Amino acid sequence: MDSKTPDDMLDRLSGLPEPTPGPAFNAAVWQRIDGSPRDRRKWFDDLVPALGWRAAPACLALVVGTAAGSMIVRGHQGDALDVFDPESAYSIVAVVGTETGAR
């Protein structure tokens, strides 16, 4: 690389003619500007089916989980701090104790 200063390089660059885009570039820009509304919302139309197939299992799991959770909560209307009580059905000690036979 030459030992020119940045000012010399910028002066040389400013003397060069500006590059102009060709007719293909201009045509592509105007085609994009004048595009139909279908072209502008194509990404949305492509996204909806893909999102639907991915969201359907999540919605189903949410509904099943909500139904199961409401059935569990409806069966036990105790204190909110029952999870800390060792005698509670929600206690880790009670769950582990029944599985291992310690209780």
N, C-alpha and C positions, 0 to 999 in steps of 0.2 A: 504494500500500500504506500502511496506517496506520502510525503511528510507535509502535505498541504494542510492549511488550517480549515476548520469548519466553515469560516466565512468565505474562503476561496471556493470551496466545494458548493456552497449555497449560491454563490454568484454564478458559477458555471451552470448549475442546475436551473437557475432562473432564466438563463439565456436559451435554453432548449425550448422547442415548440411544444405547446400543450397537446397531449394525445387526445384525439376525439374518438368517441365510440362509433363503430360502424353502423350501417343501416340495419343490420340484423339485431343489434342491441336496441336501437330505437323501436323497431317493430315489436320486439319482445316486451318492451316496457308498455307500449300503447295497447298491445293485446291484453296484458295483465290489467291495465287500468279499465279497459272497455269490456272486461270479462263478464260473463253472465252471473247472476246471483247464485246459480247452482255451483259455479266454480268457487265463489267466495265462501260458501258454507259446506263445501265438500268435506272438509276435515271433520265437521260436526256430524255429517251423515255417515262417515266412516267410523266415528267414535261410538255412536249410539249402540250399534249391535254388539261391538266388542265389549263395551262397558256393561251392557245388559247381561251377557253371558257370564261375566265375572261377578256382577253384583247379585245375581239371583241366588247362588248358594249362600252368600253372606246374609242376604235378607231371610232366607229360609232358616239358617242357623240362629239368627237373631229372634225370629218368631218362636222357634222351638225352645230356645233358651229362656225367653220371657215366659212362655207358658209353663215350663218346668219350674222355673224360679218362683212364679206366683203360686204354684201348687205347694211347693215346699214352705214358703212363707205363710201361706194361708193355714197350713197345718200347725204352725207354732207361732203364737202371738205372745211371746215372752218379752223379757227385757232386752234392750238393744245390746247390753253388755254381757249377754249370755255366752258369747264366744270365749270369754275369759273365765267362766265358771267351769271347773273340772267335771261337774256333774251334768253339764248341758249336753244336748244331743249334737250341738255344733262344735264342741270343744275338740281340739286336736288330740287331747289325752283320751277322750272317750272313743274317738274314731280309731286311733292306734291301739288302744287297749282292747277293743272288741276284735280287731283283726289278728292280734298276736296272742289272744287268749289270756292276757294279763289281768283282766277284770273278772 
